[in-house]
Amino acid sequence: MSLQDKKVAQIKAEDLMKDAQENGHVKWLKRKAKQVQEEESNNMKAFFKLKKAYLAEFAPELLEKKKAKKSKSMFDRIAAMEEE
């Protein structure tokens, strides 16, 4: 199963490693993992940082957020208020 078949939240470390091996990105992944590990002491945060970096580099379409119909913000509604 490729990364494209999964939601971002479902992607595990094993998925990243498998994808890196299949697509020749092992060197990049090792370098980035070392960098993230040095920056972040919390393992969970480090994983999420590494996953985001990997997806941004090699599967940016997975990180694109679908635009939901935007409702008016509180500030838009206040600006539209009629003054008495």
Buried (B, 14 or more C-beta within 10 A) or exposed (E): EEBEEEEEEEBEEEBBBBBBEEEEBEEBBEEBBEEBEEEBEEEEEBBEBBBEBBBEEBBEEBEEEEEEEEEEEEEEEEEEEEEE
